[in-house]
Amino acid sequence: MRRTEAPFNGKQFLLNKSTGEIHDLDRETPECRIDETDPDLIMCCDTYAEAVLFASVVGIDRNGCEHCMPERNR
């Protein structure tokens, strides 16, 4: 479910800057544990490609969440 408050700002994809995990907030499950993520570690993006690009620029090894993006999980 998309969240409108900061740091989510209605964006679809969330990158955890600590773990490199990318979540699809339109497909979020309780197992994603988004509410437990430190807001300072959250980068939200409009597209998956934008999240991947940001991760690459700052040197984060990224991975899709096994719960909401199993097709991108490696």
Predicted model as a PDB file, atoms N, CA, C, CB and O in Angstrom, pLDDT in the B-factor column:
MODEL        1                                                                  
ATOM      1  N   MET A   1       0.844  -1.160   0.000  1.00 77.00           N  
ATOM      2  CA  MET A   1       0.000   0.000   0.000  1.00 77.00           C  
ATOM      3  C   MET A   1       0.898   1.234   0.000  1.00 77.00           C  
ATOM      4  CB  MET A   1      -0.965  -0.008   1.214  1.00 77.00           C  
ATOM      5  O   MET A   1       1.813   1.349   0.815  1.00 77.00           O  
ATOM      6  N   ARG A   2       0.635   2.118  -0.886  1.00 88.00           N  
ATOM      7  CA  ARG A   2       1.441   3.348  -0.929  1.00 88.00           C  
ATOM      8  C   ARG A   2       1.133   4.199   0.285  1.00 88.00           C  
ATOM      9  CB  ARG A   2       1.173   4.150  -2.231  1.00 88.00           C  
ATOM     10  O   ARG A   2       0.007   4.246   0.781  1.00 88.00           O  
ATOM     11  N   ARG A   3       2.159   4.858   0.738  1.00 93.00           N  
ATOM     12  CA  ARG A   3       2.053   5.716   1.914  1.00 93.00           C  
ATOM     13  C   ARG A   3       2.343   7.147   1.479  1.00 93.00           C  
ATOM     14  CB  ARG A   3       3.034   5.258   3.051  1.00 93.00           C  
ATOM     15  O   ARG A   3       3.272   7.399   0.712  1.00 93.00           O  
ATOM     16  N   THR A   4       1.551   8.061   1.968  1.00 95.00           N  
ATOM     17  CA  THR A   4       1.691   9.441   1.514  1.00 95.00           C  
ATOM     18  C   THR A   4       2.614  10.277   2.389  1.00 95.00           C  
ATOM     19  CB  THR A   4       0.347  10.089   1.459  1.00 95.00           C  
ATOM     20  O   THR A   4       3.130  11.302   1.945  1.00 95.00           O  
ATOM     21  N   GLU A   5       2.827   9.846   3.631  1.00 95.00           N  
ATOM     22  CA  GLU A   5       3.660  10.639   4.532  1.00 95.00           C  
ATOM     23  C   GLU A   5       5.143  10.454   4.209  1.00 95.00           C  
ATOM     24  CB  GLU A   5       3.384  10.253   5.994  1.00 95.00           C  
ATOM     25  O   GLU A   5       5.540   9.503   3.536  1.00 95.00           O  
ATOM     26  N   ALA A   6       5.946  11.394   4.712  1.00 94.00           N  
ATOM     27  CA  ALA A   6       7.400  11.303   4.530  1.00 94.00           C  
ATOM     28  C   ALA A   6       7.915  10.117   5.346  1.00 94.00           C  
ATOM     29  CB  ALA A   6       8.115  12.640   4.963  1.00 94.00           C  
ATOM     30  O   ALA A   6       7.402   9.882   6.440  1.00 94.00           O  
ATOM     31  N   PRO A   7       8.870   9.387   4.884  1.00 95.00           N  
ATOM     32  CA  PRO A   7       9.710   9.598   3.711  1.00 95.00           C  
ATOM     33  C   PRO A   7       9.184   8.910   2.449  1.00 95.00           C  
ATOM     34  CB  PRO A   7      11.098   9.113   3.998  1.00 95.00           C  
ATOM     35  O   PRO A   7       9.875   8.860   1.432  1.00 95.00           O  
ATOM     36  N   PHE A   8       7.953   8.376   2.519  1.00 96.00           N  
ATOM     37  CA  PHE A   8       7.408   7.589   1.407  1.00 96.00           C  
ATOM     38  C   PHE A   8       6.884   8.463   0.273  1.00 96.00           C  
ATOM     39  CB  PHE A   8       6.296   6.689   1.907  1.00 96.00           C  
ATOM     40  O   PHE A   8       7.123   8.178  -0.901  1.00 96.00           O  
ATOM     41  N   ASN A   9       6.169   9.526   0.626  1.00 96.00           N  
ATOM     42  CA  ASN A   9       5.701  10.540  -0.330  1.00 96.00           C  
ATOM     43  C   ASN A   9       4.957   9.992  -1.543  1.00 96.00           C  
ATOM     44  CB  ASN A   9       6.860  11.329  -0.806  1.00 96.00           C  
ATOM     45  O   ASN A   9       5.059  10.545  -2.637  1.00 96.00           O  
ATOM     46  N   GLY A  10       4.207   8.906  -1.352  1.00 97.00           N  
ATOM     47  CA  GLY A  10       3.391   8.351  -2.426  1.00 97.00           C  
ATOM     48  C   GLY A  10       4.158   7.588  -3.492  1.00 97.00           C  
ATOM     49  O   GLY A  10       3.581   7.204  -4.509  1.00 97.00           O  
ATOM     50  N   LYS A  11       5.432   7.365  -3.281  1.00 98.00           N  
ATOM     51  CA  LYS A  11       6.259   6.645  -4.268  1.00 98.00           C  
ATOM     52  C   LYS A  11       5.978   5.142  -4.186  1.00 98.00           C  
ATOM     53  CB  LYS A  11       7.780   6.928  -4.031  1.00 98.00           C  
ATOM     54  O   LYS A  11       5.527   4.651  -3.151  1.00 98.00           O  
ATOM     55  N   GLN A  12       6.240   4.418  -5.262  1.00 98.00           N  
ATOM     56  CA  GLN A  12       5.953   2.980  -5.314  1.00 98.00           C  
ATOM     57  C   GLN A  12       7.086   2.123  -4.771  1.00 98.00           C  
ATOM     58  CB  GLN A  12       5.659   2.569  -6.731  1.00 98.00           C  
ATOM     59  O   GLN A  12       6.823   1.098  -4.141  1.00 98.00           O  
ATOM     60  N   PHE A  13       8.335   2.509  -4.995  1.00 97.00           N  
ATOM     61  CA  PHE A  13       9.461   1.650  -4.644  1.00 97.00           C  
ATOM     62  C   PHE A  13      10.275   2.235  -3.498  1.00 97.00           C  
ATOM     63  CB  PHE A  13      10.353   1.432  -5.856  1.00 97.00           C  
ATOM     64  O   PHE A  13      10.519   3.440  -3.441  1.00 97.00           O  
ATOM     65  N   LEU A  14      10.687   1.368  -2.593  1.00 97.00           N  
ATOM     66  CA  LEU A  14      11.455   1.766  -1.425  1.00 97.00           C  
ATOM     67  C   LEU A  14      12.779   1.022  -1.439  1.00 97.00           C  
ATOM     68  CB  LEU A  14      10.672   1.484  -0.114  1.00 97.00           C  
ATOM     69  O   LEU A  14      12.808  -0.203  -1.548  1.00 97.00           O  
ATOM     70  N   LEU A  15      13.863   1.754  -1.332  1.00 96.00           N  
ATOM     71  CA  LEU A  15      15.192   1.170  -1.208  1.00 96.00           C  
ATOM     72  C   LEU A  15      15.651   1.353   0.225  1.00 96.00           C  
ATOM     73  CB  LEU A  15      16.201   1.816  -2.212  1.00 96.00           C  
ATOM     74  O   LEU A  15      15.699   2.473   0.733  1.00 96.00           O  
ATOM     75  N   ASN A  16      15.988   0.244   0.876  1.00 95.00           N  
ATOM     76  CA  ASN A  16      16.585   0.307   2.208  1.00 95.00           C  
ATOM     77  C   ASN A  16      18.069   0.534   1.978  1.00 95.00           C  
ATOM     78  CB  ASN A  16      16.307  -1.011   3.064  1.00 95.00           C  
ATOM     79  O   ASN A  16      18.765  -0.350   1.478  1.00 95.00           O  
ATOM     80  N   LYS A  17      18.559   1.720   2.343  1.00 95.00           N  
ATOM     81  CA  LYS A  17      19.946   2.085   2.066  1.00 95.00           C  
ATOM     82  C   LYS A  17      20.941   1.273   2.893  1.00 95.00           C  
ATOM     83  CB  LYS A  17      20.152   3.560   2.329  1.00 95.00           C  
ATOM     84  O   LYS A  17      22.131   1.250   2.579  1.00 95.00           O  
ATOM     85  N   SER A  18      20.476   0.620   3.927  1.00 92.00           N  
ATOM     86  CA  SER A  18      21.356  -0.204   4.751  1.00 92.00           C  
ATOM     87  C   SER A  18      21.509  -1.620   4.184  1.00 92.00           C  
ATOM     88  CB  SER A  18      20.820  -0.270   6.178  1.00 92.00           C  
ATOM     89  O   SER A  18      22.617  -2.153   4.122  1.00 92.00           O  
ATOM     90  N   THR A  19      20.398  -2.216   3.776  1.00 92.00           N  
ATOM     91  CA  THR A  19      20.428  -3.610   3.317  1.00 92.00           C  
ATOM     92  C   THR A  19      20.464  -3.746   1.798  1.00 92.00           C  
ATOM     93  CB  THR A  19      19.229  -4.345   3.851  1.00 92.00           C  
ATOM     94  O   THR A  19      20.833  -4.802   1.286  1.00 92.00           O  
ATOM     95  N   GLY A  20      20.085  -2.691   1.068  1.00 93.00           N  
ATOM     96  CA  GLY A  20      20.009  -2.753  -0.386  1.00 93.00           C  
ATOM     97  C   GLY A  20      18.731  -3.399  -0.888  1.00 93.00           C  
ATOM     98  O   GLY A  20      18.556  -3.580  -2.093  1.00 93.00           O  
ATOM     99  N   GLU A  21      17.846  -3.745   0.019  1.00 95.00           N  
ATOM    100  CA  GLU A  21      16.599  -4.398  -0.378  1.00 95.00           C  
ATOM    101  C   GLU A  21      15.638  -3.371  -0.969  1.00 95.00           C  
ATOM    102  CB  GLU A  21      15.948  -5.117   0.829  1.00 95.00           C  
ATOM    103  O   GLU A  21      15.448  -2.289  -0.413  1.00 95.00           O  
ATOM    104  N   ILE A  22      15.037  -3.724  -2.103  1.00 96.00           N  
ATOM    105  CA  ILE A  22      14.056  -2.862  -2.764  1.00 96.00           C  
ATOM    106  C   ILE A  22      12.688  -3.496  -2.581  1.00 96.00           C  
ATOM    107  CB  ILE A  22      14.391  -2.662  -4.288  1.00 96.00           C  
ATOM    108  O   ILE A  22      12.506  -4.689  -2.825  1.00 96.00           O  
ATOM    109  N   HIS A  23      11.721  -2.679  -2.144  1.00 97.00           N  
ATOM    110  CA  HIS A  23      10.346  -3.128  -1.920  1.00 97.00           C  
ATOM    111  C   HIS A  23       9.413  -2.440  -2.897  1.00 97.00           C  
ATOM    112  CB  HIS A  23       9.903  -2.850  -0.468  1.00 97.00           C  
ATOM    113  O   HIS A  23       9.622  -1.281  -3.257  1.00 97.00           O  
ATOM    114  N   ASP A  24       8.381  -3.155  -3.327  1.00 97.00           N  
ATOM    115  CA  ASP A  24       7.302  -2.593  -4.125  1.00 97.00           C  
ATOM    116  C   ASP A  24       6.147  -2.327  -3.163  1.00 97.00           C  
ATOM    117  CB  ASP A  24       6.873  -3.561  -5.309  1.00 97.00           C  
ATOM    118  O   ASP A  24       5.479  -3.266  -2.732  1.00 97.00           O  
ATOM    119  N   LEU A  25       5.904  -1.078  -2.823  1.00 97.00           N  
ATOM    120  CA  LEU A  25       4.894  -0.761  -1.828  1.00 97.00           C  
ATOM    121  C   LEU A  25       3.477  -1.060  -2.304  1.00 97.00           C  
ATOM    122  CB  LEU A  25       5.002   0.683  -1.443  1.00 97.00           C  
ATOM    123  O   LEU A  25       2.559  -1.117  -1.485  1.00 97.00           O  
ATOM    124  N   ASP A  26       3.276  -1.251  -3.596  1.00 97.00           N  
ATOM    125  CA  ASP A  26       1.959  -1.678  -4.095  1.00 97.00           C  
ATOM    126  C   ASP A  26       1.721  -3.155  -3.797  1.00 97.00           C  
ATOM    127  CB  ASP A  26       1.842  -1.419  -5.614  1.00 97.00           C  
ATOM    128  O   ASP A  26       0.585  -3.624  -3.861  1.00 97.00           O  
ATOM    129  N   ARG A  27       2.773  -3.886  -3.477  1.00 97.00           N  
ATOM    130  CA  ARG A  27       2.668  -5.330  -3.218  1.00 97.00           C  
ATOM    131  C   ARG A  27       3.195  -5.688  -1.822  1.00 97.00           C  
ATOM    132  CB  ARG A  27       3.443  -6.121  -4.292  1.00 97.00           C  
ATOM    133  O   ARG A  27       3.491  -6.851  -1.548  1.00 97.00           O  
ATOM    134  N   GLU A  28       3.308  -4.707  -0.965  1.00 96.00           N  
ATOM    135  CA  GLU A  28       3.852  -4.888   0.384  1.00 96.00           C  
ATOM    136  C   GLU A  28       3.087  -5.959   1.163  1.00 96.00           C  
ATOM    137  CB  GLU A  28       3.814  -3.565   1.148  1.00 96.00           C  
ATOM    138  O   GLU A  28       1.864  -6.057   1.070  1.00 96.00           O  
ATOM    139  N   THR A  29       3.822  -6.750   1.925  1.00 96.00           N  
ATOM    140  CA  THR A  29       3.235  -7.747   2.809  1.00 96.00           C  
ATOM    141  C   THR A  29       3.711  -7.457   4.239  1.00 96.00           C  
ATOM    142  CB  THR A  29       3.624  -9.205   2.361  1.00 96.00           C  
ATOM    143  O   THR A  29       4.684  -6.724   4.417  1.00 96.00           O  
ATOM    144  N   PRO A  30       3.059  -8.005   5.242  1.00 96.00           N  
ATOM    145  CA  PRO A  30       3.537  -7.810   6.622  1.00 96.00           C  
ATOM    146  C   PRO A  30       4.975  -8.297   6.817  1.00 96.00           C  
ATOM    147  CB  PRO A  30       2.617  -8.537   7.600  1.00 96.00           C  
ATOM    148  O   PRO A  30       5.703  -7.760   7.652  1.00 96.00           O  
ATOM    149  N   GLU A  31       5.384  -9.309   6.053  1.00 97.00           N  
ATOM    150  CA  GLU A  31       6.736  -9.843   6.162  1.00 97.00           C  
ATOM    151  C   GLU A  31       7.799  -8.858   5.679  1.00 97.00           C  
ATOM    152  CB  GLU A  31       6.841 -11.126   5.379  1.00 97.00           C  
ATOM    153  O   GLU A  31       8.977  -9.028   5.994  1.00 97.00           O  
ATOM    154  N   CYS A  32       7.414  -7.843   4.930  1.00 96.00           N  
ATOM    155  CA  CYS A  32       8.363  -6.821   4.473  1.00 96.00           C  
ATOM    156  C   CYS A  32       8.884  -5.996   5.646  1.00 96.00           C  
ATOM    157  CB  CYS A  32       7.702  -5.900   3.432  1.00 96.00           C  
ATOM    158  O   CYS A  32      10.003  -5.487   5.596  1.00 96.00           O  
ATOM    159  N   ARG A  33       8.095  -5.862   6.682  1.00 96.00           N  
ATOM    160  CA  ARG A  33       8.467  -5.148   7.909  1.00 96.00           C  
ATOM    161  C   ARG A  33       8.895  -3.707   7.641  1.00 96.00           C  
ATOM    162  CB  ARG A  33       9.589  -5.885   8.617  1.00 96.00           C  
ATOM    163  O   ARG A  33       9.865  -3.215   8.216  1.00 96.00           O  
ATOM    164  N   ILE A  34       8.162  -3.051   6.768  1.00 96.00           N  
ATOM    165  CA  ILE A  34       8.461  -1.656   6.409  1.00 96.00           C  
ATOM    166  C   ILE A  34       8.384  -0.743   7.634  1.00 96.00           C  
ATOM    167  CB  ILE A  34       7.485  -1.159   5.320  1.00 96.00           C  
ATOM    168  O   ILE A  34       9.202   0.166   7.783  1.00 96.00           O  
ATOM    169  N   ASP A  35       7.410  -0.978   8.508  1.00 95.00           N  
ATOM    170  CA  ASP A  35       7.245  -0.115   9.681  1.00 95.00           C  
ATOM    171  C   ASP A  35       8.440  -0.175  10.628  1.00 95.00           C  
ATOM    172  CB  ASP A  35       5.987  -0.500  10.431  1.00 95.00           C  
ATOM    173  O   ASP A  35       8.622   0.729  11.443  1.00 95.00           O  
ATOM    174  N   GLU A  36       9.243  -1.205  10.535  1.00 96.00           N  
ATOM    175  CA  GLU A  36      10.414  -1.357  11.402  1.00 96.00           C  
ATOM    176  C   GLU A  36      11.677  -0.738  10.800  1.00 96.00           C  
ATOM    177  CB  GLU A  36      10.655  -2.826  11.685  1.00 96.00           C  
ATOM    178  O   GLU A  36      12.720  -0.705  11.453  1.00 96.00           O  
ATOM    179  N   THR A  37      11.594  -0.257   9.584  1.00 96.00           N  
ATOM    180  CA  THR A  37      12.746   0.329   8.902  1.00 96.00           C  
ATOM    181  C   THR A  37      12.974   1.758   9.382  1.00 96.00           C  
ATOM    182  CB  THR A  37      12.546   0.302   7.374  1.00 96.00           C  
ATOM    183  O   THR A  37      12.041   2.559   9.428  1.00 96.00           O  
ATOM    184  N   ASP A  38      14.193   2.069   9.733  1.00 97.00           N  
ATOM    185  CA  ASP A  38      14.559   3.418  10.164  1.00 97.00           C  
ATOM    186  C   ASP A  38      14.305   4.389   9.006  1.00 97.00           C  
ATOM    187  CB  ASP A  38      16.059   3.476  10.629  1.00 97.00           C  
ATOM    188  O   ASP A  38      14.852   4.197   7.920  1.00 97.00           O  
ATOM    189  N   PRO A  39      13.488   5.427   9.216  1.00 96.00           N  
ATOM    190  CA  PRO A  39      13.195   6.381   8.134  1.00 96.00           C  
ATOM    191  C   PRO A  39      14.443   7.001   7.511  1.00 96.00           C  
ATOM    192  CB  PRO A  39      12.310   7.482   8.655  1.00 96.00           C  
ATOM    193  O   PRO A  39      14.423   7.373   6.338  1.00 96.00           O  
ATOM    194  N   ASP A  40      15.524   7.118   8.273  1.00 96.00           N  
ATOM    195  CA  ASP A  40      16.763   7.679   7.722  1.00 96.00           C  
ATOM    196  C   ASP A  40      17.421   6.752   6.700  1.00 96.00           C  
ATOM    197  CB  ASP A  40      17.743   7.973   8.847  1.00 96.00           C  
ATOM    198  O   ASP A  40      18.296   7.178   5.946  1.00 96.00           O  
ATOM    199  N   LEU A  41      17.003   5.491   6.677  1.00 96.00           N  
ATOM    200  CA  LEU A  41      17.576   4.512   5.749  1.00 96.00           C  
ATOM    201  C   LEU A  41      16.695   4.280   4.531  1.00 96.00           C  
ATOM    202  CB  LEU A  41      17.808   3.198   6.460  1.00 96.00           C  
ATOM    203  O   LEU A  41      16.982   3.407   3.712  1.00 96.00           O  
ATOM    204  N   ILE A  42      15.631   5.051   4.409  1.00 97.00           N  
ATOM    205  CA  ILE A  42      14.663   4.869   3.322  1.00 97.00           C  
ATOM    206  C   ILE A  42      14.891   5.870   2.199  1.00 97.00           C  
ATOM    207  CB  ILE A  42      13.236   5.002   3.853  1.00 97.00           C  
ATOM    208  O   ILE A  42      15.011   7.072   2.433  1.00 97.00           O  
ATOM    209  N   MET A  43      14.948   5.357   0.984  1.00 96.00           N  
ATOM    210  CA  MET A  43      14.967   6.177  -0.233  1.00 96.00           C  
ATOM    211  C   MET A  43      13.802   5.677  -1.074  1.00 96.00           C  
ATOM    212  CB  MET A  43      16.364   6.077  -1.022  1.00 96.00           C  
ATOM    213  O   MET A  43      13.786   4.510  -1.467  1.00 96.00           O  
ATOM    214  N   CYS A  44      12.838   6.524  -1.356  1.00 97.00           N  
ATOM    215  CA  CYS A  44      11.681   6.112  -2.144  1.00 97.00           C  
ATOM    216  C   CYS A  44      11.779   6.661  -3.566  1.00 97.00           C  
ATOM    217  CB  CYS A  44      10.378   6.584  -1.477  1.00 97.00           C  
ATOM    218  O   CYS A  44      12.249   7.776  -3.794  1.00 97.00           O  
ATOM    219  N   CYS A  45      11.323   5.847  -4.507  1.00 97.00           N  
ATOM    220  CA  CYS A  45      11.456   6.170  -5.931  1.00 97.00           C  
ATOM    221  C   CYS A  45      10.150   5.879  -6.658  1.00 97.00           C  
ATOM    222  CB  CYS A  45      12.615   5.371  -6.570  1.00 97.00           C  
ATOM    223  O   CYS A  45       9.319   5.103  -6.186  1.00 97.00           O  
ATOM    224  N   ASP A  46       9.983   6.510  -7.809  1.00 97.00           N  
ATOM    225  CA  ASP A  46       8.801   6.268  -8.636  1.00 97.00           C  
ATOM    226  C   ASP A  46       8.900   4.959  -9.408  1.00 97.00           C  
ATOM    227  CB  ASP A  46       8.598   7.418  -9.604  1.00 97.00           C  
ATOM    228  O   ASP A  46       7.883   4.316  -9.667  1.00 97.00           O  
ATOM    229  N   THR A  47      10.117   4.555  -9.779  1.00 97.00           N  
ATOM    230  CA  THR A  47      10.290   3.347 -10.592  1.00 97.00           C  
ATOM    231  C   THR A  47      11.347   2.429  -9.985  1.00 97.00           C  
ATOM    232  CB  THR A  47      10.679   3.720 -12.034  1.00 97.00           C  
ATOM    233  O   THR A  47      12.199   2.863  -9.210  1.00 97.00           O  
ATOM    234  N   TYR A  48      11.273   1.167 -10.351  1.00 95.00           N  
ATOM    235  CA  TYR A  48      12.286   0.203  -9.917  1.00 95.00           C  
ATOM    236  C   TYR A  48      13.649   0.607 -10.474  1.00 95.00           C  
ATOM    237  CB  TYR A  48      11.913  -1.237 -10.374  1.00 95.00           C  
ATOM    238  O   TYR A  48      14.660   0.525  -9.776  1.00 95.00           O  
ATOM    239  N   ALA A  49      13.670   1.040 -11.724  1.00 95.00           N  
ATOM    240  CA  ALA A  49      14.928   1.441 -12.360  1.00 95.00           C  
ATOM    241  C   ALA A  49      15.584   2.598 -11.614  1.00 95.00           C  
ATOM    242  CB  ALA A  49      14.685   1.834 -13.821  1.00 95.00           C  
ATOM    243  O   ALA A  49      16.808   2.640 -11.494  1.00 95.00           O  
ATOM    244  N   GLU A  50      14.792   3.528 -11.115  1.00 96.00           N  
ATOM    245  CA  GLU A  50      15.324   4.655 -10.347  1.00 96.00           C  
ATOM    246  C   GLU A  50      15.971   4.160  -9.047  1.00 96.00           C  
ATOM    247  CB  GLU A  50      14.200   5.677 -10.035  1.00 96.00           C  
ATOM    248  O   GLU A  50      17.030   4.654  -8.660  1.00 96.00           O  
ATOM    249  N   ALA A  51      15.349   3.198  -8.378  1.00 95.00           N  
ATOM    250  CA  ALA A  51      15.913   2.632  -7.143  1.00 95.00           C  
ATOM    251  C   ALA A  51      17.225   1.912  -7.436  1.00 95.00           C  
ATOM    252  CB  ALA A  51      14.909   1.660  -6.479  1.00 95.00           C  
ATOM    253  O   ALA A  51      18.186   2.035  -6.677  1.00 95.00           O  
ATOM    254  N   VAL A  52      17.265   1.165  -8.528  1.00 94.00           N  
ATOM    255  CA  VAL A  52      18.486   0.460  -8.925  1.00 94.00           C  
ATOM    256  C   VAL A  52      19.589   1.468  -9.247  1.00 94.00           C  
ATOM    257  CB  VAL A  52      18.217  -0.459 -10.145  1.00 94.00           C  
ATOM    258  O   VAL A  52      20.735   1.283  -8.836  1.00 94.00           O  
ATOM    259  N   LEU A  53      19.256   2.518  -9.972  1.00 94.00           N  
ATOM    260  CA  LEU A  53      20.236   3.542 -10.329  1.00 94.00           C  
ATOM    261  C   LEU A  53      20.799   4.221  -9.079  1.00 94.00           C  
ATOM    262  CB  LEU A  53      19.601   4.588 -11.259  1.00 94.00           C  
ATOM    263  O   LEU A  53      22.012   4.396  -8.959  1.00 94.00           O  
ATOM    264  N   PHE A  54      19.926   4.599  -8.156  1.00 92.00           N  
ATOM    265  CA  PHE A  54      20.394   5.234  -6.923  1.00 92.00           C  
ATOM    266  C   PHE A  54      21.327   4.291  -6.165  1.00 92.00           C  
ATOM    267  CB  PHE A  54      19.197   5.641  -6.030  1.00 92.00           C  
ATOM    268  O   PHE A  54      22.383   4.707  -5.689  1.00 92.00           O  
ATOM    269  N   ALA A  55      20.936   3.019  -6.055  1.00 92.00           N  
ATOM    270  CA  ALA A  55      21.775   2.034  -5.357  1.00 92.00           C  
ATOM    271  C   ALA A  55      23.138   1.931  -6.027  1.00 92.00           C  
ATOM    272  CB  ALA A  55      21.088   0.648  -5.330  1.00 92.00           C  
ATOM    273  O   ALA A  55      24.161   1.862  -5.346  1.00 92.00           O  
ATOM    274  N   SER A  56      23.158   1.921  -7.344  1.00 92.00           N  
ATOM    275  CA  SER A  56      24.422   1.807  -8.077  1.00 92.00           C  
ATOM    276  C   SER A  56      25.312   3.024  -7.869  1.00 92.00           C  
ATOM    277  CB  SER A  56      24.152   1.618  -9.562  1.00 92.00           C  
ATOM    278  O   SER A  56      26.523   2.891  -7.691  1.00 92.00           O  
ATOM    279  N   VAL A  57      24.715   4.204  -7.890  1.00 90.00           N  
ATOM    280  CA  VAL A  57      25.482   5.440  -7.746  1.00 90.00           C  
ATOM    281  C   VAL A  57      26.160   5.514  -6.381  1.00 90.00           C  
ATOM    282  CB  VAL A  57      24.574   6.656  -7.946  1.00 90.00           C  
ATOM    283  O   VAL A  57      27.296   5.974  -6.273  1.00 90.00           O  
ATOM    284  N   VAL A  58      25.466   5.062  -5.346  1.00 86.00           N  
ATOM    285  CA  VAL A  58      26.039   5.149  -3.998  1.00 86.00           C  
ATOM    286  C   VAL A  58      26.730   3.852  -3.571  1.00 86.00           C  
ATOM    287  CB  VAL A  58      24.951   5.499  -2.995  1.00 86.00           C  
ATOM    288  O   VAL A  58      27.176   3.730  -2.430  1.00 86.00           O  
ATOM    289  N   GLY A  59      26.816   2.895  -4.480  1.00 89.00           N  
ATOM    290  CA  GLY A  59      27.565   1.668  -4.213  1.00 89.00           C  
ATOM    291  C   GLY A  59      26.878   0.668  -3.319  1.00 89.00           C  
ATOM    292  O   GLY A  59      27.540  -0.064  -2.584  1.00 89.00           O  
ATOM    293  N   ILE A  60      25.550   0.620  -3.367  1.00 90.00           N  
ATOM    294  CA  ILE A  60      24.791  -0.344  -2.569  1.00 90.00           C  
ATOM    295  C   ILE A  60      24.512  -1.576  -3.416  1.00 90.00           C  
ATOM    296  CB  ILE A  60      23.462   0.280  -2.047  1.00 90.00           C  
ATOM    297  O   ILE A  60      24.016  -1.464  -4.537  1.00 90.00           O  
ATOM    298  N   ASP A  61      24.829  -2.753  -2.882  1.00 88.00           N  
ATOM    299  CA  ASP A  61      24.472  -4.006  -3.547  1.00 88.00           C  
ATOM    300  C   ASP A  61      22.987  -4.234  -3.303  1.00 88.00           C  
ATOM    301  CB  ASP A  61      25.338  -5.220  -3.019  1.00 88.00           C  
ATOM    302  O   ASP A  61      22.585  -4.488  -2.168  1.00 88.00           O  
ATOM    303  N   ARG A  62      22.172  -4.151  -4.334  1.00 87.00           N  
ATOM    304  CA  ARG A  62      20.725  -4.204  -4.165  1.00 87.00           C  
ATOM    305  C   ARG A  62      20.140  -5.558  -4.523  1.00 87.00           C  
ATOM    306  CB  ARG A  62      20.075  -3.144  -5.000  1.00 87.00           C  
ATOM    307  O   ARG A  62      20.742  -6.358  -5.238  1.00 87.00           O  
ATOM    308  N   ASN A  63      18.913  -5.789  -3.984  1.00 89.00           N  
ATOM    309  CA  ASN A  63      18.210  -7.044  -4.173  1.00 89.00           C  
ATOM    310  C   ASN A  63      16.723  -6.777  -3.973  1.00 89.00           C  
ATOM    311  CB  ASN A  63      18.732  -8.148  -3.191  1.00 89.00           C  
ATOM    312  O   ASN A  63      16.348  -5.994  -3.100  1.00 89.00           O  
ATOM    313  N   GLY A  64      15.880  -7.413  -4.766  1.00 94.00           N  
ATOM    314  CA  GLY A  64      14.440  -7.284  -4.578  1.00 94.00           C  
ATOM    315  C   GLY A  64      13.991  -8.071  -3.358  1.00 94.00           C  
ATOM    316  O   GLY A  64      14.523  -9.144  -3.074  1.00 94.00           O  
ATOM    317  N   CYS A  65      13.014  -7.541  -2.640  1.00 95.00           N  
ATOM    318  CA  CYS A  65      12.483  -8.206  -1.447  1.00 95.00           C  
ATOM    319  C   CYS A  65      11.876  -9.550  -1.828  1.00 95.00           C  
ATOM    320  CB  CYS A  65      11.427  -7.316  -0.746  1.00 95.00           C  
ATOM    321  O   CYS A  65      11.142  -9.653  -2.811  1.00 95.00           O  
ATOM    322  N   GLU A  66      12.186 -10.573  -1.050  1.00 95.00           N  
ATOM    323  CA  GLU A  66      11.667 -11.910  -1.340  1.00 95.00           C  
ATOM    324  C   GLU A  66      10.163 -11.999  -1.145  1.00 95.00           C  
ATOM    325  CB  GLU A  66      12.353 -12.935  -0.466  1.00 95.00           C  
ATOM    326  O   GLU A  66       9.534 -12.928  -1.652  1.00 95.00           O  
ATOM    327  N   HIS A  67       9.566 -11.050  -0.416  1.00 96.00           N  
ATOM    328  CA  HIS A  67       8.140 -11.115  -0.130  1.00 96.00           C  
ATOM    329  C   HIS A  67       7.288 -10.319  -1.121  1.00 96.00           C  
ATOM    330  CB  HIS A  67       7.886 -10.616   1.262  1.00 96.00           C  
ATOM    331  O   HIS A  67       6.227 -10.790  -1.532  1.00 96.00           O  
ATOM    332  N   CYS A  68       7.728  -9.137  -1.505  1.00 96.00           N  
ATOM    333  CA  CYS A  68       6.921  -8.309  -2.400  1.00 96.00           C  
ATOM    334  C   CYS A  68       7.474  -8.231  -3.811  1.00 96.00           C  
ATOM    335  CB  CYS A  68       6.804  -6.929  -1.841  1.00 96.00           C  
ATOM    336  O   CYS A  68       6.792  -7.743  -4.713  1.00 96.00           O  
ATOM    337  N   MET A  69       8.710  -8.707  -4.024  1.00 94.00           N  
ATOM    338  CA  MET A  69       9.320  -8.702  -5.355  1.00 94.00           C  
ATOM    339  C   MET A  69      10.099  -9.995  -5.573  1.00 94.00           C  
ATOM    340  CB  MET A  69      10.249  -7.473  -5.532  1.00 94.00           C  
ATOM    341  O   MET A  69      11.287  -9.940  -5.893  1.00 94.00           O  
ATOM    342  N   PRO A  70       9.465 -11.157  -5.410  1.00 90.00           N  
ATOM    343  CA  PRO A  70      10.213 -12.410  -5.529  1.00 90.00           C  
ATOM    344  C   PRO A  70      10.874 -12.601  -6.896  1.00 90.00           C  
ATOM    345  CB  PRO A  70       9.295 -13.569  -5.256  1.00 90.00           C  
ATOM    346  O   PRO A  70      11.884 -13.297  -7.004  1.00 90.00           O  
ATOM    347  N   GLU A  71      10.317 -11.993  -7.924  1.00 88.00           N  
ATOM    348  CA  GLU A  71      10.900 -12.128  -9.268  1.00 88.00           C  
ATOM    349  C   GLU A  71      12.216 -11.377  -9.389  1.00 88.00           C  
ATOM    350  CB  GLU A  71       9.920 -11.621 -10.327  1.00 88.00           C  
ATOM    351  O   GLU A  71      12.989 -11.637 -10.311  1.00 88.00           O  
ATOM    352  N   ARG A  72      12.487 -10.456  -8.482  1.00 87.00           N  
ATOM    353  CA  ARG A  72      13.736  -9.678  -8.500  1.00 87.00           C  
ATOM    354  C   ARG A  72      14.700 -10.120  -7.375  1.00 87.00           C  
ATOM    355  CB  ARG A  72      13.418  -8.168  -8.357  1.00 87.00           C  
ATOM    356  O   ARG A  72      15.793  -9.570  -7.237  1.00 87.00           O  
ATOM    357  N   ASN A  73      14.285 -11.111  -6.584  1.00 84.00           N  
ATOM    358  CA  ASN A  73      15.105 -11.585  -5.476  1.00 84.00           C  
ATOM    359  C   ASN A  73      16.168 -12.528  -6.002  1.00 84.00           C  
ATOM    360  CB  ASN A  73      14.242 -12.282  -4.406  1.00 84.00           C  
ATOM    361  O   ASN A  73      15.875 -13.434  -6.782  1.00 84.00           O  
ATOM    362  N   ARG A  74      17.405 -12.315  -5.572  1.00 76.00           N  
ATOM    363  CA  ARG A  74      18.483 -13.208  -6.008  1.00 76.00           C  
ATOM    364  C   ARG A  74      19.272 -13.691  -4.832  1.00 76.00           C  
ATOM    365  CB  ARG A  74      19.403 -12.514  -7.000  1.00 76.00           C  
ATOM    366  O   ARG A  74      20.223 -14.455  -4.998  1.00 76.00           O  
TER     367      ARG A  74                                                      
ENDMDL                                                                          
END                                                                             
